[in-house]
């Protein structure tokens, strides 16, 4: 299973990459896409939406199930990846390249409270 060391993670299987401009890029992990199976639909949040940490703000659907995607930190949605919504299978092909949305965090240091790769790997060991 692929768990890049340069990313942060949530217990609900989102990955988070800090960008140079202070935003955070969010997607779903390799583990999540594998558990869901072939994705057929992605509903992205609206740009400008304010989200609370752990608030459901997007949805991914597969042939097996639908799953909420949660904001890893409080902030404002600054960008969404419309091409991935039109081709959800891209998440299955490259979960760490096919991001879903970007957030400008209210508190930039909040990302340090998320799981590092080792902690995320330990958290999914029991699944």
ZALO-323425 format. One record per atom (N, C-alpha, C, CB): x, z, y; atom name; residue number from 1. Coordinates in steps of 0.1 Angstrom, whole numbers. Glycine has a CB too. Example, Ala and Ser with C-alpha at 12.3 -4.5 7.8 and 13.67 -1.06 7.14 Angstrom:
! residues 2
TORMI  east    up north atome num
TORMI   132    78   -57     N   1
TORMI   123    78   -45    CA   1
TORMI   132    78   -33     C   1
TORMI   113    90   -45    CB   1
TORMI   128    71   -22     N   2
TORMI   137    71   -11    CA   2
TORMI   129    79     0     C   2
TORMI   141    57    -6    CB   2
This chain:
! residues 127
TORMI  east    up north atome num
TORMI     8     0   -12     N   1
TORMI     0     0     0    CA   1
TORMI     9     0    12     C   1
TORMI   -10    12     0    CB   1
TORMI     5    -8    22     N   2
TORMI    12    -9    35    CA   2
TORMI     8     1    45     C   2
TORMI    11   -23    40    CB   2
TORMI    17    10    49     N   3
TORMI    15    20    59    CA   3
TORMI    26    20    69     C   3
TORMI    13    34    53    CB   3
TORMI    26    11    79     N   4
TORMI    37    10    88    CA   4
TORMI    41    23    95     C   4
TORMI    34    -1    99    CB   4
TORMI    54    26    96     N   5
TORMI    58    39   101    CA   5
TORMI    57    39   117     C   5
TORMI    73    41    98    CB   5
TORMI    56    28   123     N   6
TORMI    56    27   138    CA   6
TORMI    42    30   144     C   6
TORMI    61    14   143    CB   6
TORMI    32    32   135     N   7
TORMI    18    33   140    CA   7
TORMI    14    48   138     C   7
TORMI     8    24   132    CB   7
TORMI     3    51   144     N   8
TORMI    -4    64   142    CA   8
TORMI   -17    61   135     C   8
TORMI    -6    72   155    CB   8
TORMI   -23    71   128     N   9
TORMI   -35    69   120    CA   9
TORMI   -45    80   122     C   9
TORMI   -31    69   105    CB   9
TORMI   -58    77   118     N  10
TORMI   -68    87   118    CA  10
TORMI   -72    90   104     C  10
TORMI   -80    83   127    CB  10
TORMI   -78   101   102     N  11
TORMI   -83   105    89    CA  11
TORMI   -95    95    84     C  11
TORMI   -89   119    88    CB  11
TORMI  -101    88    94     N  12
TORMI  -112    79    91    CA  12
TORMI  -106    65    90     C  12
TORMI  -122    79   102    CB  12
TORMI   -93    63    88     N  13
TORMI   -87    51    84    CA  13
TORMI   -85    40    95     C  13
TORMI   -94    45    73    CB  13
TORMI   -84    44   108     N  14
TORMI   -80    35   119    CA  14
TORMI   -65    36   121     C  14
TORMI   -88    38   132    CB  14
TORMI   -59    25   124     N  15
TORMI   -45    26   129    CA  15
TORMI   -45    24   144     C  15
TORMI   -36    15   122    CB  15
TORMI   -34    30   150     N  16
TORMI   -33    30   164    CA  16
TORMI   -19    26   168     C  16
TORMI   -37    44   170    CB  16
TORMI   -17    16   177     N  17
TORMI    -4    12   182    CA  17
TORMI    -4    14   197     C  17
TORMI    -1    -3   178    CB  17
TORMI     6    21   202     N  18
TORMI     8    23   216    CA  18
TORMI    14    11   222     C  18
TORMI    16    36   219    CB  18
TORMI     9     6   233     N  19
TORMI    14    -6   240    CA  19
TORMI    21    -2   252     C  19
TORMI     2   -16   243    CB  19
TORMI    30   -11   257     N  20
TORMI    38    -9   269    CA  20
TORMI    30    -6   281     C  20
TORMI    47   -21   271    CB  20
TORMI    18   -12   282     N  21
TORMI    10   -10   294    CA  21
TORMI     1     3   294     C  21
TORMI     0   -22   296    CB  21
TORMI     3    11   283     N  22
TORMI    -4    24   282    CA  22
TORMI   -17    23   274     C  22
TORMI    -7    29   296    CB  22
TORMI   -21    11   270     N  23
TORMI   -33    10   262    CA  23
TORMI   -29    13   247     C  23
TORMI   -39    -4   264    CB  23
TORMI   -39    15   240     N  24
TORMI   -38    17   225    CA  24
TORMI   -46     6   218     C  24
TORMI   -43    31   221    CB  24
TORMI   -39    -1   209     N  25
TORMI   -46   -11   200    CA  25
TORMI   -50    -5   188     C  25
TORMI   -36   -23   198    CB  25
TORMI   -63    -7   184     N  26
TORMI   -69    -1   172    CA  26
TORMI   -74   -11   162     C  26
TORMI   -80     8   176    CB  26
TORMI   -71    -8   149     N  27
TORMI   -76   -16   138    CA  27
TORMI   -79    -8   126     C  27
TORMI   -66   -28   134    CB  27
TORMI   -82   -14   115     N  28
TORMI   -84    -6   103    CA  28
TORMI   -72    -7    94     C  28
TORMI   -98   -10    96    CB  28
TORMI   -70     3    86     N  29
TORMI   -58     3    77    CA  29
TORMI   -59    -6    65     C  29
TORMI   -55    17    73    CB  29
TORMI   -48    -9    59     N  30
TORMI   -48   -16    47    CA  30
TORMI   -56    -9    36     C  30
TORMI   -33   -18    42    CB  30
TORMI   -55     4    36     N  31
TORMI   -63    12    26    CA  31
TORMI   -78    10    28     C  31
TORMI   -60    27    28    CB  31
TORMI   -82    10    41     N  32
TORMI   -96     8    44    CA  32
TORMI  -101    -6    41     C  32
TORMI   -99    11    59    CB  32
TORMI   -94   -16    44     N  33
TORMI   -99   -29    41    CA  33
TORMI   -99   -31    26     C  33
TORMI   -90   -40    48    CB  33
TORMI   -89   -25    19     N  34
TORMI   -89   -26     4    CA  34
TORMI  -101   -20    -2     C  34
TORMI   -77   -20    -1    CB  34
TORMI  -105    -8     3     N  35
TORMI  -117    -1    -2    CA  35
TORMI  -130    -8     1     C  35
TORMI  -117    14     4    CB  35
TORMI  -130   -14    13     N  36
TORMI  -143   -21    17    CA  36
TORMI  -144   -34     9     C  36
TORMI  -142   -24    32    CB  36
TORMI  -133   -41     6     N  37
TORMI  -134   -54     0    CA  37
TORMI  -135   -65    11     C  37
TORMI  -146   -55    -9    CB  37
TORMI  -140   -77     7     N  38
TORMI  -141   -88    17    CA  38
TORMI  -150   -85    28     C  38
TORMI  -145  -100     9    CB  38
TORMI  -145   -85    40     N  39
TORMI  -153   -83    52    CA  39
TORMI  -160   -95    56     C  39
TORMI  -144   -79    64    CB  39
TORMI  -173   -93    60     N  40
TORMI  -182  -105    63    CA  40
TORMI  -187  -104    77     C  40
TORMI  -193  -105    53    CB  40
TORMI  -186   -92    84     N  41
TORMI  -191   -91    97    CA  41
TORMI  -184   -79   105     C  41
TORMI  -206   -88    97    CB  41
TORMI  -181   -81   117     N  42
TORMI  -175   -71   126    CA  42
TORMI  -183   -71   139     C  42
TORMI  -160   -74   128    CB  42
TORMI  -187   -59   142     N  43
TORMI  -194   -56   155    CA  43
TORMI  -184   -49   164     C  43
TORMI  -208   -49   154    CB  43
TORMI  -180   -55   175     N  44
TORMI  -171   -48   184    CA  44
TORMI  -178   -41   196     C  44
TORMI  -161   -59   190    CB  44
TORMI  -171   -31   202     N  45
TORMI  -177   -24   213    CA  45
TORMI  -176   -33   226     C  45
TORMI  -170   -11   216    CB  45
TORMI  -184   -30   236     N  46
TORMI  -184   -37   249    CA  46
TORMI  -172   -33   257     C  46
TORMI  -197   -34   256    CB  46
TORMI  -165   -42   263     N  47
TORMI  -154   -39   272    CA  47
TORMI  -160   -31   284     C  47
TORMI  -147   -52   278    CB  47
TORMI  -153   -21   288     N  48
TORMI  -158   -12   298    CA  48
TORMI  -165     1   293     C  48
TORMI  -167   -19   307    CB  48
TORMI  -168     1   280     N  49
TORMI  -175    12   275    CA  49
TORMI  -166    24   274     C  49
TORMI  -180     9   260    CB  49
TORMI  -171    36   278     N  50
TORMI  -163    48   277    CA  50
TORMI  -167    54   264     C  50
TORMI  -167    58   289    CB  50
TORMI  -156    59   257     N  51
TORMI  -158    65   244    CA  51
TORMI  -152    78   243     C  51
TORMI  -152    55   233    CB  51
TORMI  -158    87   235     N  52
TORMI  -152   100   232    CA  52
TORMI  -143    99   220     C  52
TORMI  -163   111   231    CB  52
TORMI  -134   108   218     N  53
TORMI  -126   108   206    CA  53
TORMI  -135   110   194     C  53
TORMI  -115   120   207    CB  53
TORMI  -133   103   184     N  54
TORMI  -141   103   171    CA  54
TORMI  -155    98   173     C  54
TORMI  -141   117   166    CB  54
TORMI  -158    91   184     N  55
TORMI  -171    84   185    CA  55
TORMI  -171    71   178     C  55
TORMI  -174    83   200    CB  55
TORMI  -182    69   171     N  56
TORMI  -184    56   164    CA  56
TORMI  -186    45   175     C  56
TORMI  -196    56   154    CB  56
TORMI  -178    34   175     N  57
TORMI  -179    24   186    CA  57
TORMI  -178    10   181     C  57
TORMI  -168    27   196    CB  57
TORMI  -176     8   168     N  58
TORMI  -176    -5   162    CA  58
TORMI  -180    -4   147     C  58
TORMI  -161   -12   163    CB  58
TORMI  -184   -15   141     N  59
TORMI  -188   -15   127    CA  59
TORMI  -182   -27   120     C  59
TORMI  -204   -17   127    CB  59
TORMI  -177   -24   108     N  60
TORMI  -173   -35    99    CA  60
TORMI  -182   -35    87     C  60
TORMI  -157   -33    95    CB  60
TORMI  -185   -47    82     N  61
TORMI  -194   -48    71    CA  61
TORMI  -187   -57    60     C  61
TORMI  -208   -54    74    CB  61
TORMI  -188   -53    48     N  62
TORMI  -182   -60    37    CA  62
TORMI  -194   -64    27     C  62
TORMI  -171   -53    30    CB  62
TORMI  -190   -71    17     N  63
TORMI  -200   -73     6    CA  63
TORMI  -205   -60     0     C  63
TORMI  -195   -83    -4    CB  63
TORMI  -196   -50     1     N  64
TORMI  -199   -37    -6    CA  64
TORMI  -207   -27     3     C  64
TORMI  -186   -31   -10    CB  64
TORMI  -203   -26    16     N  65
TORMI  -208   -16    25    CA  65
TORMI  -205   -19    39     C  65
TORMI  -201    -2    21    CB  65
TORMI  -212   -11    48     N  66
TORMI  -209   -11    62    CA  66
TORMI  -202     2    65     C  66
TORMI  -222   -13    71    CB  66
TORMI  -193     1    75     N  67
TORMI  -185    13    79    CA  67
TORMI  -183    14    94     C  67
TORMI  -172    13    71    CB  67
TORMI  -186    26    99     N  68
TORMI  -183    27   114    CA  68
TORMI  -168    28   116     C  68
TORMI  -190    40   119    CB  68
TORMI  -164    23   128     N  69
TORMI  -150    25   132    CA  69
TORMI  -151    34   144     C  69
TORMI  -144    10   136    CB  69
TORMI  -142    44   144     N  70
TORMI  -142    54   154    CA  70
TORMI  -131    53   164     C  70
TORMI  -141    68   147    CB  70
TORMI  -134    57   177     N  71
TORMI  -123    57   187    CA  71
TORMI  -114    69   183     C  71
TORMI  -130    59   201    CB  71
TORMI  -101    66   183     N  72
TORMI   -91    76   179    CA  72
TORMI   -89    86   190     C  72
TORMI   -78    70   175    CB  72
TORMI   -92    82   202     N  73
TORMI   -90    91   214    CA  73
TORMI  -101    88   224     C  73
TORMI   -76    90   220    CB  73
TORMI  -103    97   234     N  74
TORMI  -112    94   245    CA  74
TORMI  -106    84   254     C  74
TORMI  -116   107   252    CB  74
TORMI  -115    75   259     N  75
TORMI  -109    65   269    CA  75
TORMI  -119    54   271     C  75
TORMI   -97    59   263    CB  75
TORMI  -114    43   277     N  76
TORMI  -123    31   280    CA  76
TORMI  -118    19   272     C  76
TORMI  -122    29   295    CB  76
TORMI  -128    12   267     N  77
TORMI  -125    -1   260    CA  77
TORMI  -120   -11   270     C  77
TORMI  -137    -6   251    CB  77
TORMI  -108   -16   268     N  78
TORMI  -103   -26   278    CA  78
TORMI  -103   -40   273     C  78
TORMI   -89   -22   282    CB  78
TORMI  -103   -42   260     N  79
TORMI  -103   -55   254    CA  79
TORMI  -108   -55   240     C  79
TORMI   -88   -61   254    CB  79
TORMI  -114   -65   235     N  80
TORMI  -118   -67   221    CA  80
TORMI  -113   -80   216     C  80
TORMI  -134   -66   220    CB  80
TORMI  -111   -80   203     N  81
TORMI  -105   -92   196    CA  81
TORMI  -117  -101   191     C  81
TORMI   -96   -88   185    CB  81
TORMI  -122  -109   200     N  82
TORMI  -134  -117   196    CA  82
TORMI  -131  -127   185     C  82
TORMI  -138  -126   208    CB  82
TORMI  -119  -133   184     N  83
TORMI  -116  -142   172    CA  83
TORMI  -117  -135   159     C  83
TORMI  -102  -147   174    CB  83
TORMI  -114  -122   158     N  84
TORMI  -115  -115   145    CA  84
TORMI  -130  -112   142     C  84
TORMI  -107  -102   146    CB  84
TORMI  -138  -111   152     N  85
TORMI  -153  -109   149    CA  85
TORMI  -158  -122   144     C  85
TORMI  -160  -105   162    CB  85
TORMI  -153  -133   148     N  86
TORMI  -157  -146   143    CA  86
TORMI  -151  -150   129     C  86
TORMI  -154  -157   153    CB  86
TORMI  -140  -143   126     N  87
TORMI  -134  -146   113    CA  87
TORMI  -130  -132   107     C  87
TORMI  -121  -155   115    CB  87
TORMI  -139  -124   102     N  88
TORMI  -136  -111    97    CA  88
TORMI  -126  -110    86     C  88
TORMI  -149  -104    93    CB  88
TORMI  -126  -121    78     N  89
TORMI  -116  -122    67    CA  89
TORMI  -102  -120    71     C  89
TORMI  -118  -135    59    CB  89
TORMI   -99  -122    84     N  90
TORMI   -85  -121    89    CA  90
TORMI   -81  -106    87     C  90
TORMI   -84  -125   104    CB  90
TORMI   -90   -97    88     N  91
TORMI   -86   -83    86    CA  91
TORMI   -82   -80    72     C  91
TORMI   -98   -73    89    CB  91
TORMI   -88   -87    62     N  92
TORMI   -84   -86    48    CA  92
TORMI   -70   -92    46     C  92
TORMI   -94   -92    39    CB  92
TORMI   -67  -103    53     N  93
TORMI   -54  -110    52    CA  93
TORMI   -43  -102    58     C  93
TORMI   -55  -124    58    CB  93
TORMI   -45   -96    70     N  94
TORMI   -35   -89    77    CA  94
TORMI   -41   -78    86     C  94
TORMI   -27   -99    87    CB  94
TORMI   -44   -66    79     N  95
TORMI   -50   -56    86    CA  95
TORMI   -43   -50    98     C  95
TORMI   -53   -44    77    CB  95
TORMI   -30   -52    98     N  96
TORMI   -22   -46   110    CA  96
TORMI   -20   -57   121     C  96
TORMI    -9   -41   105    CB  96
TORMI   -23   -69   118     N  97
TORMI   -22   -80   128    CA  97
TORMI   -36   -83   134     C  97
TORMI   -16   -92   122    CB  97
TORMI   -46   -81   126     N  98
TORMI   -60   -83   131    CA  98
TORMI   -66   -71   137     C  98
TORMI   -69   -89   119    CB  98
TORMI   -62   -68   149     N  99
TORMI   -67   -56   156    CA  99
TORMI   -82   -58   160     C  99
TORMI   -58   -53   168    CB  99
TORMI   -89   -47   163     N 100
TORMI  -103   -48   167    CA 100
TORMI  -105   -46   182     C 100
TORMI  -110   -38   159    CB 100
TORMI   -99   -36   188     N 101
TORMI  -102   -33   202    CA 101
TORMI   -90   -25   208     C 101
TORMI  -115   -26   204    CB 101
TORMI   -90   -25   221     N 102
TORMI   -80   -17   228    CA 102
TORMI   -86    -7   237     C 102
TORMI   -70   -26   237    CB 102
TORMI   -80     5   238     N 103
TORMI   -85    16   246    CA 103
TORMI   -75    20   256     C 103
TORMI   -89    28   237    CB 103
TORMI   -79    23   268     N 104
TORMI   -70    30   278    CA 104
TORMI   -74    45   277     C 104
TORMI   -72    24   293    CB 104
TORMI   -65    53   271     N 105
TORMI   -68    67   269    CA 105
TORMI   -70    75   282     C 105
TORMI   -58    73   260    CB 105
TORMI   -79    85   282     N 106
TORMI   -80    94   293    CA 106
TORMI   -68   103   293     C 106
TORMI   -93   103   291    CB 106
TORMI   -63   107   282     N 107
TORMI   -51   115   281    CA 107
TORMI   -41   108   272     C 107
TORMI   -55   130   275    CB 107
TORMI   -31   102   278     N 108
TORMI   -22    94   270    CA 108
TORMI   -15   102   259     C 108
TORMI   -11    88   279    CB 108
TORMI   -13   114   261     N 109
TORMI    -6   122   251    CA 109
TORMI   -14   125   238     C 109
TORMI    -1   136   257    CB 109
TORMI   -27   122   239     N 110
TORMI   -36   125   228    CA 110
TORMI   -32   117   215     C 110
TORMI   -51   121   232    CB 110
TORMI   -25   106   217     N 111
TORMI   -21    98   205    CA 111
TORMI   -11   106   197     C 111
TORMI   -15    85   209    CB 111
TORMI    -4   116   203     N 112
TORMI     5   124   195    CA 112
TORMI    -2   133   185     C 112
TORMI    14   132   205    CB 112
TORMI   -15   135   187     N 113
TORMI   -22   144   178    CA 113
TORMI   -27   137   166     C 113
TORMI   -34   150   186    CB 113
TORMI   -25   123   165     N 114
TORMI   -30   116   154    CA 114
TORMI   -19   117   143     C 114
TORMI   -32   101   158    CB 114
TORMI   -23   112   131     N 115
TORMI   -14   113   119    CA 115
TORMI    -3   103   120     C 115
TORMI   -23   111   106    CB 115
TORMI     9   107   116     N 116
TORMI    20    97   114    CA 116
TORMI    18    91   100     C 116
TORMI    34   104   116    CB 116
TORMI    27    81    97     N 117
TORMI    25    74    85    CA 117
TORMI    26    83    73     C 117
TORMI    36    63    84    CB 117
TORMI    35    93    73     N 118
TORMI    37   102    61    CA 118
TORMI    24   111    59     C 118
TORMI    49   111    63    CB 118
TORMI    19   116    70     N 119
TORMI     7   124    69    CA 119
TORMI    -5   116    65     C 119
TORMI     4   131    83    CB 119
TORMI    -6   104    70     N 120
TORMI   -18    95    66    CA 120
TORMI   -16    92    51     C 120
TORMI   -18    82    74    CB 120
TORMI    -5    89    47     N 121
TORMI    -3    86    32    CA 121
TORMI    -7    97    24     C 121
TORMI    12    82    30    CB 121
TORMI    -3   110    28     N 122
TORMI    -7   122    21    CA 122
TORMI   -22   124    21     C 122
TORMI     0   134    27    CB 122
TORMI   -28   120    32     N 123
TORMI   -43   122    33    CA 123
TORMI   -51   113    24     C 123
TORMI   -47   120    47    CB 123
TORMI   -45   101    21     N 124
TORMI   -53    92    12    CA 124
TORMI   -48    93    -2     C 124
TORMI   -51    77    17    CB 124
TORMI   -39   102    -5     N 125
TORMI   -34   103   -19    CA 125
TORMI   -45   109   -28     C 125
TORMI   -23   113   -19    CB 125
TORMI   -54   116   -22     N 126
TORMI   -65   122   -30    CA 126
TORMI   -77   113   -32     C 126
TORMI   -69   135   -24    CB 126
TORMI   -77   102   -26     N 127
TORMI   -89    93   -26    CA 127
TORMI   -89    84   -39     C 127
TORMI   -90    84   -14    CB 127
